[in-house]
């Protein structure tokens, strides 16, 4: 047996996945290579093929693959027999992370929030947030919005708009009232509608425990709420005695250009859900930020064996100190967002009716057709670019490149996207002409 325990042919054989892995697998259906290594914004197949990564673990790798400083800290921690699993015990790793988060994220924003560690996924954080809001207010109803995606466990799924995912519940999902997101219905001021319905005793909406939204809807198609809309919804929540929950799981940790996607809006949520890139290294980690007056769970009233991943504390601390202790990284994000907008506009210019969506480094092109978006992404993969779709009909080609992607690599990936779009459109024109 070779020293790496398997030949390239063996590890490149995908039959084991189709034979033994559940049909619930998804991303691998679009990207059927077998991956072996990754660095920064690049992934490499078992056969050595290089791919530029514009998916980044669905925004779980905002700082790229295998950041050398995080990796070194984690290796040192493991090599020194550092705590690997600590439940919610006090550990040096947790304390160091909390101190870094307080110093570089919370204090500069005058946020007094406490941090509650949940199970390791974003859905765990959303479940905890909804449950906490209900406990604090004594109410059960949650206001959520069209095209929102908050997870697929039953409580979070009730707040998720996607019909395909909701159809997988196998039972009724209740406890949520859904209203139009900002800009969902042309000519409809959804914030005003929400206030009117809550203010009307015959409006038909039970007094809510919370109002829950994503400032930029990742899976919903990169729909970006305006700062004015967010401020008005925050005021409505306060007026009607509801907590404001901001789901920053995909849009947070720098993805929209600032650490929180609500930074600069004047909004201070009662609860913020975080996950995905919170660990900095792709390790499972999720948490709530909770205003002290709403920190109402008793000891172990909401828990989970793997609340607080100790290895993730190690890498998350490095991520905060390395990227958020000065303004330099945030300034670089603005420069890259301009590169992204410029590159995506070139793509949009090729497709009649296409439009750009999102903001910061969470942008994409709505090409109007899920079939066209899928064909473009498939052609990109053939050319060495990993990129996915989102939207209610999967019609948005979405860029979630690592925030650390070098400008040259960014432009290289966008050039692939531009050429792939041209080739797909030309192929479609040829097919129509032949018919």
KELUMKOL-489683 format. One record per residue: z, y, x of N, C-alpha, C, CB in turn. Coordinates in steps of 0.02 Angstrom, whole numbers, plus 50000, padded with zeros to 5 digits. Glycine has a CB too. Layout:
ZYXZYXZYXZYX;...
This chain:
500004994050043500005000050000500005006250044500625000049952;499575011250032499575017350071500255020750068499035022150047;500385025250116501055028150120501215032550060501115032250184;500705035250025500855039149966500905034849904500335044549957;500915028149914501065023149862500505022149812501685025149826;499955025749817499405024649770498775027449799499565027849702;498225024149788497585026749811497365032449767497045021249813;496915036549792496655042049752496335039449688496145046149792;495985033749693495675030949634496195029249580495265024649652;496755026549602497275024549554497575030649520497825020549589;497745035849558498065041649528497575045849488498405045849580;496925045149502496425048949465496225045449401495815050049508;496435039349391496255035549331496685038049272496365027849343;496355040749221496725043549165496865038449110496355049449136;496655032249121496745027349067497475026049051496415020849087;497925026749100498645025649088498905030649036499045026249153;498625036649036498855041748989498615040148918498605048749010;497995038248911497735036648845498035030048819496975036048847;498225025748866498505019248847499245019748828498415014348902;499615023948863500345023848856500665030348834500645021848921;500315035948839500625042248818500475043648745500395048148863;500955046648710500875048148639500265052448625501495051548613;499995051548566499425055648543499625062848533499145052848478;500275064448538500505071348532500325075648593501255071448521;500085072548646499895076448706499335081248686499655071748764;499315087048718498825092048696498425095248753499165097448657;498745098848798498375102448849497925097948890498865106048895;498155091848904497765087348945497115085248912498175081148962;497065086148848496435084548814495885089448833496525084648737;496075095648848495595100748870495475100548945495825107648849;495995098548982495955098549056496105091549080496455103849087;495595087349082495715080149093495705078149167495195076149056;495815082849212495905081149282496615078249292495795087349328;496725075049349497395073049370497605077749426497415065449393;498135081549414498335086749461498865083949509498605092949424;498835086349571499305083849621499745089349650498925080449677;499465094949668499845100349700499645107049670499725100349776;500065112049684499935118849660500285123849704500145119649586;499955129449716500245134949754500015141449723500055134549829;500485145849710500305152449685499925151949619499895156149735;499295154149621498875154149561498345148649563498545160849552;498455143749605497955138449613498275131549603497635138749683;497895127149570498095120149562497555115849594498195118349487;497755109949618497295105549653497325098549623497445105349729;496735095749609496705089149581496835083849634496035087949549;496925077749611497045072149657496455071149703497185065749618;495865073349682495275072649724495155078849767494665071349681;495625083649765495575089649806495235095549772495205088149867;494995094649711494655100049676495135105849663494365097549610;494905111849678495315117949669495175120949600495165123049725;495725123149567495665126549504496075133049507495915122049445;495805138449481496195144549471496565143849405495735151049472;497205145349405497625144249346497725150649307498305141349367;497395151149249497485156749203497895154549142496805159649181;498265149049149498695146649095499435147249115498525139349078;499585145649178500255146649206500805143549163500385153949215;500705137249146501225133849106501355137549041501865133249145;500825140349011500885144348950501415149748959501075139748889;501345153349015501785158949033502475156649056501855163648975;502525150349078503155147949108503165148849183503255140649090;502605150849211502535151649284502295158749300502055146349314;502645163649274502445170649286502435172449359502905175249249;502825169049400502855170649471502455165649512503585170749495;502035161749479501605157049513501935150249526501375159949578;501525145749551501765139049567502115139049635501175133949568;502695135949638503045134549701503145140849744502665129449740;503415146049712503595152049750504015149949811503975157249706;503825151949871504165149349931504905151049935503825151849992;505105156949912505805158849915506235155049865505885166349904;505975154149805506335150149756506375142849778505995150549687;505825140349805505815133449828506325132349884505105131549852;506345136949931506825136249986507545136349962506715141850038;507695140849915508375141249888508555134849852508445147249841;508085132049814508225125949777508315120049824507665124549728;507895119549875507965114149924508635114549959507385114349976;508835120649979509485121550012510055119449966509575128850034;509995121249902510525119549855510585111949847510375122749786;510015108649840510025101349832510255097949896509325098849812;509995100249953510175097150017510915097950033509765100150073;511215103250006511925104550018512375101549966512055111850023;512105096849926512485093649872512755098649822513055089649901;512365103949810512555108749758512575105349690512075114649757;512955108249644513015105349577512315104649547513465109849532;512175098649521511525097549489511575098149413511255090549508;512135095949386512235096149314512955098049301512045089449280;513065103749268513745106149261513965107649190513835112049302;513605104949139513765106849070513805114549067514435103549046;514365117149041514435124549044515035126549088514515127448973;515175122249138515705123849186515515130049227515855117849233;516025133349254515875138749301515595135749365516525142949316;515025138149387514745136049451514535142249490514145131249441;514505141549555514275147149597513565149149578514305145249671;513145144149563512445145649546512405149749482512045139049539;512785147849432512775151649369513045158749379513185147949315;513595159249414513895165749426513425170449464514535165049465;513075167649513512605171749552512025174149508512345167849612;511785169749465511235171749420511475177149372510965165749382;512055176049339512305180949291512415187749324512965178449261;512665187749385512775194049421512105197649434513145192849487;511605193749455510955196749469510635199349405510485191549502;510695195649350510405197749287510755204049261510445192049235;511405204149268511785210049247511585216149287512535208849254;511535215349353511405220949398510705223749390511515218849469;510205219349387509505221549391509145221949324509135216949436;509415218649273509065218649208509475222249155508915211449186;510095220249144510475222949088510735230049101511055218449073;511085231049156511395237549170510885243249172511775237249235;510315242549206509835248049207509575249849137509255246349252;509605245249090509365246449022509935248048974508985240348996;510535248749001511125250348961511215245248905511075257348932;511095238848922511175233448874511845229948886510595228348880;512245229448834512915226448841512915219148820513415230348799;512335216148813512275209348787512615204148830511545207648779;512895199148797513135193148831512575187848831513775190348796;512635183048875512115177948882512395171248859511865177548955;512035168148813512215161548788511675156648807512325161648711;511855151548843511365146548865511325140948813511555143548935;510715139548793510585134648741510285128448773510125137448685;510025123848731509605118548758509025121548795509365113848702;508635117548830508175120248881507515123048858508035115148929;507355122948793506705125348771506765131648729506345119948732;506195135148721506185141048680506395139748609505505144148681;506175134148581506375132348513507125131848507506035125848491;507465129148558508195128748557508505135748551508455125248621;508215140548587508475147348584508375150448515508125151748637;507795149248485507655151948419508125148748367506925150648399;508215142248372508685138848326509375141948330508715131348341;509605143148392510275145948401510305153048374510465145848475;509775156948384509765163848360509805164148284509145167448385;509415160048251509415159948178510085157648151508855155448152;510355152548182511005149848161511565155048170511175143448200;511545158548227512055163648241512005169348191511975166248312;511395171648177511315177048129511585175148061510585179048123;511485169048041511735166747976512505166447976511445159847959;512785164348033513525164148037513815171148035513745160548101;513515175748072513775182548077513745186148010513385186548129;513195185447974513095189247912513315185647849512365191047906;513385179047853513545175247793512945174547746514105178547756;512355176347769511745175747731511325170047759511345182447732;510815168047721510405162447744509675164347758510425156947694;509415169447724508705171147729508535174447796508505175647671;507975172447824507705175647885507025178547867507655170447945;506895184747888506235187747879505825186247942506285195447866;505245183147934504785181947989504095184547968504755174248008;503605183848012502975187148000502375182548009502905193148046;501825184447977501205180747981501005179748054500655184347943;500745173848070500495172048137501045171548190499985177048159;501675172048169502215171148218502265163848239502885173448188;502445162748301502575155948325503245155948361502005153448373;503715151848334504395151948361504645145048381504855154948310;504205139948377504405133248396504265128348339505135133048415;504335121948354504155116848305504735112248286503575112748330;505345113748308505925110348279506035113348209506565111048325;506375109848165506345111648094506555118748078506765106948056;507095121148108507315127948093506815133148118507995129248123;506615132448180506125137048209505455136448174506045135748284;505285130348153504645129248120504615132948053504535121748109;505175133648021505185137447958504945144647969505885137447927;505075147348028504875154148044504175154548075505375157348091;503885148748090503215148548121502695148648066503135142248165;502165152548076501665153348024501125148048024501355159848030;500985145048081500415140548088500455134548042500355138248160;499945133747999499955128347950499905121447980499395129347902;499535120748035499475114248067500165111848090498985114548126;500525116148124501185114248149501675113148091501455119548197;501645117548041502095116847984501965110247947502015122847936;501335108047948501165101847915501465095747948500435101147912;501685096348010501985090748045502725089748029501905091748117;503015094147988503725093847974503925087547935503955099947937;503495085447890503655079647849504145081047794503915074247892;504325087447786504795089447733504715096947723505535087447751;505025099547671505005106647659505365110447714505305108347591;505085116047734505425120647780505625126747740504965122547842;506265128347741506525133547696506955138447735506925130347639;507175143647698507635148447727507295154347760508065145147777;506635154947752506255160447784505795163647732505845157747844;505785170347733505305174147694504815177347743505645179647649;504155176447730503655178947777503295185047748503135173347793;503215190047791502855196147773502305197447823503335202147769;501845202147808501295203647854501555206847919500795208347821;501285204447975501425207448040501065214148045501215202648099;501235217948094500915224448104500155223648111501205228048166;499775226848068499045226548072498735220348040498835226848142;499135216148010498875209847982498385211147924499455205447957;498585215547879498175217147821497935224347825498565215947754;497295225347826497015232047835497265236747780496245231747835;497515242447802497745247447755498445246247729497285247747698;498775240947750499455239447726499965241247780499515231947707;500425245647762500975247347806501525242147795501245254747793;501535236947837501985231347824502715233147832501815225547869;502875238047875503575240147882503805243547818503655244847943;503385247947791503555251347728503615246347672503025256647711;503175241447671503205236147619503855232347624502605231347626;504045230547684504675226847694505265230847669504765225147768;505295237247686505855241447664505865242147588505815248347697;505275243047559505235243847487505475237547451504525245447466;505265231747475505455225547442506205224147449505055219747471;506485225747508507205224647518507615229647479507375225047592;507345235547467507705240747432507685239947356507435247547450;507215235847333507115234747262507505228547240506355233947245;507965229447192508365223847169507925218347138508875226247118;507325220247119506855215347092506285213947141506565217747025;506395215547204505875214447255505765207147271506055218147318;506245202847253506145195647261506325192947328505455194047246;506615196947372506815194547438507575194547442506495198947495;507865188847457508585188547466508785192547528508825181247473;509365195747524509615199647580509595195447644510335202247567;509265197847696509155193547755509735193647804508545195747791;509815187947836510285187547893509975190847954510455180247908;509315190347961508985193048020508255194448005509055188248079;507975198848045507255199848047507035197748117507055207448031;506535193348119506335190048181505595191348194506465182348177;505435193748255504725194648272504615194348347504465201248244;503995193048365503755193448434503395200148442503285187448452;503565204148492503195210448503502445209348516503495214348560;502285203948550501595201748557501575194348538501315202948630;501185192648488501165185848463500715181548507500915185648389;501025177348549500645173448598500185168348566501115170048644;500465163648529500055158448499499685160948437500495152448481;499925166348408499615169048348498975172948360500095173348313;498785173948423498165177348438498235183948474497805178548375;498795185048509498905191048548498915197348505498375191748601;499205196748446499295202548402499885206548429499415200448327;499765212848446500285217048477500555222148427500005220648539;501205221948417501515226848372501555233548408502225224548350;501465238848370501525245548399502265247248409501185250848354;502425251548457503115253648466503405256748403503165258548524;502995260648366503235263748305503435258448254502705268348275;503025253248246503175247948198503825244548217502595242848195;503915243048282504525239748304505135243948291504475238048379;505085250448304505655254848291505825255048216505505261948316;505315255348175505435255548102505745249048077504785257048065;505505243448102505795237048081506525236548104505385231048110;506665239048165507365239048189507805243248143507395241648261;507545248948122507935253248077508025249948009507585260048068;507515246447985507565242847921508095237447925506875239847901;508105233747980508605228547988509305231447984508505224948056;509415236948019510075240148019510245242747949510095245948069;509765245847915509875248647848510095243247799509245252047823;509815237347806509945232047757510435226747782509295228647739;510785228247836511325223847859511085217447891511755222147802;510485217347917510215211347951510225212348026509495209847926;510265206848062510205207148135509465207348154510565201148169;509315210648208508635210848234508575205848292508435218048258;508145200748283508025195748334507325196848362508095188448306;507275198048427506635198648460506515192348500506605204948506;505965188848484505765182848520505335184948580505375177848474;505645184848639505295186848700505165180848745505705192148739;505085175048715505015168848753504375168748793505045162848706;503815170448761503175170548797503005177548823502615168048751;503195182648787503005189448805503475192648856502975193848744;504045189548869504545192448914504445190748987505215190348893;504945192549027504945191149100504335194149134504975183549114;504135200149112503605203849145502905202949117503585201949215;502815198349070502145196549048501755202549019502185191148996;502105207048984501755212748955501785218948999502045214348887;502045218249059502065223849106502755226449123501655229349080;503245224749082503945226449094504355220149083504195232349048;504975219949105505345213749101505385211349028506055214549130;505615215748983505605214148912504995217348881506255216648877;504705214048832504105216848800504275222748755503745211448760;504925223948742505125229648701505375235448744505665227548652;505365234748810505575240148854505175246548838505495238148928;505525252248836505195258548825505055260248753504565258648862;505245255748707505105257048636505695260548601504945250548601;506275260548633506865263248601507225258148557506685269148559;506985251948557507275246548517507785242748559506735241848490;508375241748532508885237448563509045231848515509535241548582;508755225948526508865220348479509595218148479508415214448497;509795215248423510465212148420510465205548459510675210948347;509895202048455509815195648489509125195448520509935189548441;509075193048581508435191848615508405184548635508345196648677;507855181248619507765174348643507325174448705507445169848588;507535170648755507175170148819507105162748838507535174148875;506555161148870506445154448897505845154848944506325149048839;505415149848944504805149648985504925151949057504265153848953;504765158249074504815160449144505505162849164504325165949156;506005161949121506675164149139506915160749203507165162649082;506755154349212506975150849273506595153049335506905143349264;506005155849325505595158249380505185152949414506025161349430;505355146649404505045141249444504735135749400505575138149490;504745136949334504485131849289505005126649270503905128549321;505635127849287506165123249268506415124849198506755123649319;506615119849159506835121149090507455125549089506975114549054;507415130949050507985135549044507855140148985508085139649110;508325140748941508275145248884508945148548871508025141548821;508925154448841509545158148830509465163248774509765161648894;510025165348747510055171048702510405176748738510425169248636;510175182748725510555188748740510845191148674510115194348775;511505192048671511845193448608512305199448617512255187248584;512255204348571512725209948572513435207148563512565215148515;513925209848600514605206948599514895206248529515065211248640;514755211048484515055210648417514765204948376514945217148381;514205201948399513905196348363514005189648399513165197648354;514405189748451514525183548490515055179448454514765185248564;514835176248399515315173548350515415166048352515095175448282;515025162348390515135155148393515795153548428514545151648429;516155148848400516755146348434516565141448489517225143048384;517045139448531516905134848586516545128548561517545132848621;515965127248589515555121348574515305121148502515955115048589;515365126648465515115126648396514355125948395515325133048359;514045128748446513325127448456513265125448530512865133748438;513045119348541513025117048610512425112548622513665113348629;512395109448678511875104848697512045102548768511155108048694;511955096148782512165093448846511855097348905511975086148852;511225099248897510885102448953510825110048943510195099548962;511325113048913511345120248908511505123048978511865122748855;511065127049004511185129749070510985124849124511905131649079;510345125149146510095120849198510295123649266509315120049194;510745120249301511015123049363510485124249416511555118449391;510005119749422509455120949469509055127049449508995114749474;508975128149384508615133949360508995140449375508485133449285;509665140149374510065146049393509895148249464510825144549386;509805143349508509655144849578508995148649584509625138449620;508475146049553507815149149559507775155649519507265144349537;508115155849461508095161849420508425167749456508455160649353;508955166449492509265171849531508785174749581509895169349566;508435170349617507955172649667507405176649634507655166749706;507165174349576506635177949541506855185049523506435174249478;507465185749497507705192349478507785196849539508385191749441;508085194249591508195198349651507545200049687508675194849698;507085195349688506455196349725505985201049689506115189649737;505935200349623505415203949587505665209949545505075199249542;506325210249530506555215349484507105219749512506795212149422;507245219249576507765223549606507505230449624508055220249668;506835231249626506515237749636505955238549585506245238549710;505615244249586505075245549539504395243149564505035252949523;504365240649626503725239149657503335233849619503835236849729;503665228549598503315223149563503045225549496503785217149552;503455229249459503225231749394502625236349403503785235449358;502625240449455502045244749467501415240749482502195249549526;501495235149517500915230949532500635227849468501105225449581;501055226749418500815223749356500345228449319501405221949311;500485234849322500045239849290499355239749322500345246849294;499335239049387498685238749423498295232549403498795238949499;498645226849398498305220649380498095220549307498755214649395;498485223949265498295224249194497635227949186498845227849153;497525233049228496885236649226496315232249248496925242949270;496425228249299495915223449321495745218649264496155219449383;496265216349230496175211549176495785214749118496855208949151;495995220749098495645224149043494915225249059495985230749027;494775227449120494085228649140493675222249139494065231749211;493955216849165493605210549167493485207649097493995205549208;493985208249054493905205548987493405209648946494585205448952;493375216148960492885220248924492175218048939492985227648941;492065215949001491405213349019491235207048980491365211949095;491735203048967491635197048926491495199148854492255192348930;491905203548827491835205648758491155208948745492395210548739;490905212548795490255215948787489685211048775490105220148848;489785204748794489255199748785489235196848714489335194148835;489795197348678489865193848614489885198948558490505189448613;489395199048514489395203848459490045203348418488795202648413;490355209048407490965209348367491605207348403490885204948309;491555205348466492155203348503492605209348516491965199948570;493245208048522493715213448536494285211048580493985216448471;494555215648619495125214048661495765214248621495165218948720;496235209948640496885209648606497445208948658496905203748556;498045210748636498635210048680498755216248721498545204148725;499215215548769499345221048816499645218348880499825226248784;499635222548931499895220548997499495214849025500625218648991;499845209749048499525203849075499555198149024499845201649141;499545200148962499525195548905498955197848860500215195348866;498345197048886497755199548851497235193948842497445205348889;496775195048797496245190348785495675193548747496505184348748;495175189548732494585191848695494525187648632493945191448737;494515190948575494385187648511493625187348504494725191548451;493355181248510492625180448507492395178548437492405175048557;492865178248390492685177348320492595170148297492085180948307;492605165448343492465158448325492875153848370491715156848331;493225149148339493605144348378493145139748418494045140148333;492565138048389492095133748424491815137248486491525131648378;491655143648480491395147448537491935148248590491145154348515;492555149848570493095150548619493215144048656493735152848584;493215138448619493315131948651492765130348700493365126448598;492145131948682491575130548726491615134748790490915131948690;491835140948783491905145348841492445142548888492085152548820;493015140548860493565137948901493365131348935494195136848858;492985127248899492745120948929492275122248987492405116648876;491825127148979491365128749034491755131649093490815133749010;492265135649078492685138349132493005132749173493235142949103;493255127649137493575122049172493085118449218493875117149122;492465117649194491945114549236491835118549300491295113949197;491955125049296491835129549352492475130849393491555136049328;493025127549374493635128149414494125133349390493455129749483;494125134949325494605139649297494955136449237494245146349275;495615136549238496015133849182496205139649138496655130049208;495965139549076496095145049029496085142048959495565150849036;496505144748915496595141848848496445146948793497295139148841;496495144548731496375148648673497015149648633495835145548628;497015154348588497555155248539497265158548478498145159548569;497685159748428497445162948367497475158248308496745165548376;497415161048248497465157048188496895152048181497485161448127;496335153448215495765148848217495575147148289495155151748180;496055148048335495935146848407495335150748432495825139348420;495235156748406494645160648422494745165748478494415164248361;495345165948506495495170748559495525167048626496165174348545;495105169248673495145166648741495705170648776494445167348780;496235167148794496865170448815496985169648889497455167648775;497135175148923497295174948994498045175549004496925180649033;498345170549035499055170649053499135169049127499465165549009;498745172349169498775171049240499465172849268498235175049277;499695169449321500325171549352500305179049369500465167449415;500875182349360500915189449374500825190949448501575192249350;500915185849489500855186649562500145185149587501345182049597;499675183949543498995182249563498705187749606498545181049501;498455186149667498135191349708497545194349672497915188349776;497415200749684496865204249649496205200649659496815211449673;496085198249720495445194849734495375188549692495395193149809;495925184749686495905178649646495835180349572496545174449657;496155185649551496095187849482495365189349465496535194149469;495045193149509494345194949498493895188849500494115200149550;494065184149544493675177949549493705174149483493915173549607;494305173549455494385170049392494035173549335495115169249376;494085180149333493745183949280492985183449286493965191249282;492745183049348492025182249358491785175549331491845182849433;492195170349342492035163749314492005164149238492555158449336;492495167449208492515168149135491895171849110493155171949114;491695177049146491115180949126490475176849129491045187149172;490395173049183489795168849191489795163249140489755166049262;490385160149130490435154649081490245157049011491135151749081;490465162948994490295165748928489545166648922490665172448917;489235169348973488515170448972488145163748966488285174049036;488375158749001488035152248999488105148948931488315147649053;488705149448901488795146448835488365149948783489535146848815;488355156548786487935160248738487195158648747488055167748747;486975158148809486275156448822486125149448797486125156948897;486585144848806486495137948782486435137748706487065133548805;486855141748673486825142048600486165145048576487415146048573;485935150348610485295153348592484725148348600485175159648636;484755144448655484235139448667484235134148612484335136148735;484835132148592484895126948540484635129648474485625124648532;484785135948457484545138748395483785139248395484855145648383;483515141448453482785141948459482445135248450482595144948526;482755129948477482465123248472482485120748401482835118448518;482975122948363483035120648294482525124148249483745121848267;
